[in-house]
Amino acid sequence: MSIKIIPTSDPKRILISFPYDPDMVTKVKSIPGAKWDSERRAWSISTRYRSKVDELAAAGKEAGAAFNAALAKRADEIRGACPRLSIKIEYWASGCMICVSSYADLGALKEAVPSARWDSTRKCYKAEVSTMDRVDAVIEALREVEARSAALEDENRKRREAEQAKVEAAREAKERADREAGRGRISVLVRQAPAIGTVLRRGDSVVRITGHGKSFRLDENASSMGWPVGCEGELACYAYCENATVEERAALEAKEAAEADRRRIRIEREKAIATVAASDDMPTIGVEPAGEIIWSDDRNAAAGYRTWIVLTPDGWLWHLTYDGSDGATWGDRNAGYNTVGRRVPATDELIAAIRGQKRSDE
């Protein structure tokens, strides 16, 4: 190792510094009057013993060269002690500097080499060594760092796996809860979005709308992705839903049943009216038949056109059409002025259908 000689303001004393070496410290302490200057981190020695210092420096230089040669043979051993770290060895005349670049827990290294310091510029720990026993300590420390890091890495891996398993379990629980609750979302145009609380059918399920997502603008590819044709450029959103309650389902089913009844009654009425209107029985009676009007369509009455059905006391259903509209041929018809009548025998089924009543068997 090399010994650095530093002059002082006191012509009778000099300072010497060198990498920590217990043997060298013992030799320096043997010099009469030698004392440690903790402020300047160097040994203060009387110039009277300069020759002794020169001898130590020469011996140190020779020992340093031998140490570096021996250290070069152990470079791979040093680097292999902790493969996860970036380890660089810098050879000096006085020994070497082992630089460890890592943010790993280097407590073991600092315990082995108390003088190791963090270099904030180079982002590494520097451990100055000049003896083989110190090299052995560094190697053991690096192996300890490797073992600690491997254990910490395994612990972190297990913790991450446990956290991931917890997240996965929570996700699966939420998905299961969503499935059980029938939670989902429906793509809708904003202008057609059902109000919150609306109960409706979604496939085979009955759901209740619970909320709406943020609106977004549909692009030119919307219709090819299942949206209605021509909706490009419109605002759309997701309507969120969940299973309806038993009461809500029952109410919807009752509403659907009522609507189905109304639809069936309307269809049966239209068929019954068409049956009477299609009759070829058109006797000439000269006037509108007297009786009960059980159906009429006056939507175009203001234009001079109307139709109605009369149930006569003698058991006939008459379908009457009055056409006094512009362009029509006015005059007497079989059932009066501008009035055409067709009839069929009245039956309870036809009468009920035209009145819009439920069948007696329901």
Secondary structure by P-SEA (a helix, b strand, c coil): cbbbbbbcccccbbbbbccccaaaaaaaaacccccccccccbbbbbccaaaaaaaaaaaaaaaaaaaaaaaaaaaaaaaacccccbbbbbbcccbbbbbbbccccaaaaaaacccccccccccbbbbbbccaaaaaaaaaaaaaaaaaaaaaaaaaaaaaaaaaaaaaaaaaaaaaaaaaaccbbbbbcccccccccbbbbcccbbbbbccccbbbbbcccccccccccccccbbbbbbbbccccaaaaaaaaaaaaaaaaaaaaaaaaaaaaaaaaaccccccccccccccccccccccccccccccccccccbbbbbbbbccccccccccccccccbbbbbccccaaaaaaaaccccccc
